[in-house]
Amino acid sequence: MRKIVVAVCAIAILQSCVVSTAAKVVKGVAKVGYKTVKGTVKGVSWAVSKANGKIDEDRIDGTWKVIGVYKGSFETFTNDQNPDSSFESECTEGFDQIIFNSKKSKFKPVHCSTEKVDWEKYDFEFGKNPLTKEKENYIEYNSSNYISVIDINSKTMILEGNLMPKLAFSGGKLYLLEKVK
């Protein structure tokens, strides 16, 4: 009789643990699923989850084409139910791009692939961003300008900050870039 009572109690305790753990997993998956993709721009999805931990600086290397601009911050974007990426390039030939050379820690934003722009020296950091006060990956240039690196994969990169002054004047703060080469 005593063994039966102990077995029933053990089953009840284990079942409550499994149910509460399953509820947390479902809640977590729903939250991640909601924040992972919000619409597409020219067939490329906006991934809005922030990178966890340090991103390897070599991943930023190359030429990146601007294909989407969100008029607002990353925080606003994650809370927006229907984000509007209203970027239309004014370029008749070429495209707005940013070229990163991670070996020399230099970058340059180029308007319509033709403008002659000087290289800017930058530092790629992981830590407390002085602008946002959050621990994240960021780029510091001209000793007081900061660009948050939200995420990078082999095809896309999402940056937040004053990346291209021409676009920032119209309110653009969050940029979706596609790797060119």
NORRAKA-V168526 format. One record per pair of residues at least 12 apart in sequence whose C-alpha atoms are under 10 Angstrom apart, sorted by the first residue. I is the first residue (numbers start at 1). J is the second residue. D is the distance in whole Angstrom. If there is no record, write none. Layout:
BEGIN
i=(I:I)
j=(J:J)
d=(D:D)
END
This chain:
BEGIN
i=(32:32:33:34:34:34:34:35:35:35:35:35:35:35:36:36:36:36:37:37:38:38:38:38:38:38:38:39:39:39:39:40:40:41:41:41:41:41:41:41:41:42:42:44:44:44:44:44:44:44:45:45:45:46:46:46:46:46:46:46:46:46:47:47:47:47:47:47:47:47:48:48:48:48:48:48:48:49:49:49:49:49:50:50:50:50:50:50:50:50:51:51:51:51:51:51:52:52:52:52:52:53:53:53:53:53:54:54:54:54:54:54:54:55:55:55:55:55:55:55:55:55:55:55:56:56:56:56:57:57:57:57:57:57:57:57:58:58:58:58:58:59:59:59:59:59:59:60:60:60:60:60:60:60:60:60:60:60:60:60:61:61:61:61:61:61:61:61:61:61:62:62:62:62:62:62:62:62:62:63:63:63:63:63:63:63:63:63:63:63:63:63:64:64:64:64:64:64:64:64:64:64:64:64:64:64:64:64:65:65:65:65:65:65:65:65:65:65:65:65:65:65:65:65:65:65:66:66:66:66:66:66:66:66:66:66:66:66:66:66:66:66:66:66:66:67:67:67:67:67:67:67:67:67:67:67:67:67:68:68:68:68:68:68:68:68:68:68:68:68:68:69:69:69:69:69:69:69:69:69:69:69:69:69:69:69:69:69:70:70:70:70:70:70:70:70:70:70:70:70:71:71:71:71:71:71:71:71:71:71:71:71:71:72:72:72:72:72:72:72:73:73:73:73:73:73:73:74:74:74:74:74:74:74:74:74:76:77:85:85:85:85:86:87:87:87:87:89:89:90:90:91:91:91:91:92:93:93:93:94:94:94:94:94:95:95:95:95:95:96:96:96:96:96:96:96:96:96:97:97:97:97:97:97:97:97:97:97:97:98:98:98:98:98:98:98:99:99:99:99:100:100:100:101:101:101:102:102:102:104:104:105:105:105:105:105:105:105:105:106:106:106:106:106:106:106:107:107:107:107:107:108:108:108:108:109:109:109:110:111:111:120:120:121:121:121:121:122:122:122:122:122:122:122:122:123:123:123:123:123:123:123:124:124:124:124:124:124:124:124:124:125:125:125:125:125:125:126:126:126:126:129:129:129:130:130:130:131:131:131:131:131:131:132:132:132:134:136:136:136:137:137:137:137:138:138:138:138:139:139:145:145:145:146:146:146:146:147:147:147:147:147:147:147:148:148:148:148:148:149:149:149:150:150:150:151:152:152:152:153:153:154:154:155:155:155:155:155:156:156:156:156:156:157:157:157:157:157:158:158:158:158:158:159:159:159:159:159:160:160:160:160:160:161:161:161:162:162:163)
j=(48:49:49:48:49:78:81:47:48:49:50:77:78:79:48:49:50:78:49:78:77:78:80:81:82:83:84:82:83:84:85:68:85:67:68:69:84:85:86:87:176:67:68:67:68:155:156:176:177:178:68:156:176:68:83:85:156:157:158:175:176:177:150:151:152:153:156:157:158:176:74:75:77:78:150:151:158:74:78:150:151:158:74:136:137:149:150:151:152:158:136:137:149:150:151:152:135:136:137:150:151:126:127:135:136:137:125:126:127:135:136:137:138:124:125:126:136:137:138:149:150:151:152:153:124:126:137:152:101:102:103:105:123:124:125:137:100:101:102:103:105:100:102:152:153:154:157:99:100:101:102:124:149:151:152:153:154:156:157:179:99:100:101:102:103:105:106:107:179:181:98:99:100:101:102:107:179:180:181:97:98:99:100:101:107:108:109:177:178:179:180:181:95:96:97:98:99:100:109:155:156:157:176:177:178:179:180:181:94:95:96:97:98:99:109:110:112:113:156:157:176:177:178:179:180:181:87:88:89:95:96:97:98:109:111:156:157:158:164:175:176:177:178:179:180:85:86:87:88:89:95:96:97:156:175:176:177:178:84:85:86:87:88:89:158:172:174:175:176:177:178:84:85:86:87:88:158:159:160:167:168:171:172:173:174:175:176:177:83:84:85:86:87:160:171:172:173:174:175:176:83:84:85:86:87:167:168:170:171:172:173:174:175:84:160:161:171:172:173:174:160:161:171:172:173:174:175:148:150:158:159:160:161:173:174:175:174:174:172:174:175:176:172:167:172:175:176:111:112:111:112:111:112:113:114:112:112:113:114:110:111:112:113:114:110:111:112:113:114:109:110:111:112:113:114:115:164:177:109:110:111:112:113:114:164:177:178:179:180:110:111:113:163:164:177:179:119:179:180:181:119:120:122:119:121:122:122:123:124:121:122:119:120:121:122:123:124:139:141:118:119:120:121:122:123:141:119:120:121:122:141:120:121:163:164:163:164:165:164:164:166:141:142:140:141:142:143:138:139:140:141:142:143:145:146:138:139:140:141:142:143:146:137:138:139:140:141:146:147:148:149:137:138:139:140:148:149:138:139:148:149:146:147:148:144:145:146:144:145:146:147:148:161:146:147:148:148:148:149:150:149:150:151:159:150:159:160:161:159:161:161:162:163:160:161:162:163:159:160:161:162:163:173:174:160:161:162:163:174:161:174:175:174:175:176:176:177:178:179:178:179:178:179:177:178:179:180:181:176:177:178:179:180:175:176:177:178:179:174:175:176:177:178:173:174:175:176:177:172:173:174:175:176:173:174:175:174:175:175)
d=(10:8:10:10:10:9:10:8:6:6:10:10:7:9:6:6:9:9:8:10:9:9:9:8:8:7:10:8:8:9:9:9:9:7:6:10:10:7:9:9:9:8:9:9:9:9:8:9:9:8:10:9:9:9:10:9:9:9:8:10:7:10:9:8:9:10:9:9:8:9:8:10:8:7:8:8:8:10:9:8:7:10:9:8:9:8:5:6:9:9:8:8:8:6:5:8:10:8:9:9:9:8:9:9:7:8:8:6:9:10:8:6:10:9:9:8:9:7:10:9:10:8:8:10:9:10:10:9:10:7:9:9:10:7:9:10:10:9:6:8:10:10:8:7:8:8:9:9:7:8:7:10:9:10:7:9:9:10:8:9:8:5:5:5:8:9:10:9:9:9:8:6:5:6:8:9:7:8:6:7:6:4:6:9:10:10:10:9:9:6:5:6:10:9:5:5:6:8:9:9:8:8:9:6:5:5:6:8:10:7:6:4:7:9:10:10:10:9:9:10:8:5:5:6:6:10:9:10:9:8:6:6:8:10:10:10:10:10:10:7:6:5:7:9:10:9:10:7:8:8:9:8:9:10:8:6:6:7:9:6:7:5:8:9:9:9:8:6:5:7:9:9:5:6:5:9:10:10:10:8:9:9:6:7:6:5:6:9:8:7:5:7:8:9:8:6:6:5:6:8:9:8:8:8:9:9:9:8:5:4:6:7:9:10:9:10:7:6:6:7:7:8:10:9:6:6:10:9:8:10:9:7:9:8:6:10:10:8:9:9:9:9:9:9:9:10:10:10:8:9:8:8:5:9:10:8:7:8:9:10:8:5:5:7:8:7:4:5:9:8:6:5:5:6:9:10:9:10:6:5:7:7:7:10:9:8:9:10:9:6:9:9:9:9:9:10:9:10:10:10:9:10:10:9:10:10:9:9:9:8:9:10:8:6:5:7:8:10:10:10:6:5:4:6:9:9:5:5:7:7:10:6:9:10:10:8:7:9:9:9:9:7:8:9:6:7:10:10:6:6:5:7:9:10:10:8:6:5:7:10:9:10:7:6:5:7:9:10:10:10:9:6:5:6:8:10:10:6:9:10:10:8:9:8:9:10:8:9:8:7:9:9:10:9:10:9:10:7:8:8:5:7:9:10:8:9:9:10:10:10:9:8:9:9:7:8:9:7:6:5:7:7:10:10:5:6:10:10:9:9:10:10:9:10:10:10:9:10:10:10:9:9:7:8:6:5:8:10:7:6:5:6:10:8:6:5:7:8:7:6:5:6:9:8:6:5:7:8:9:5:4:6:9:5:7:8:9:10:8)
END
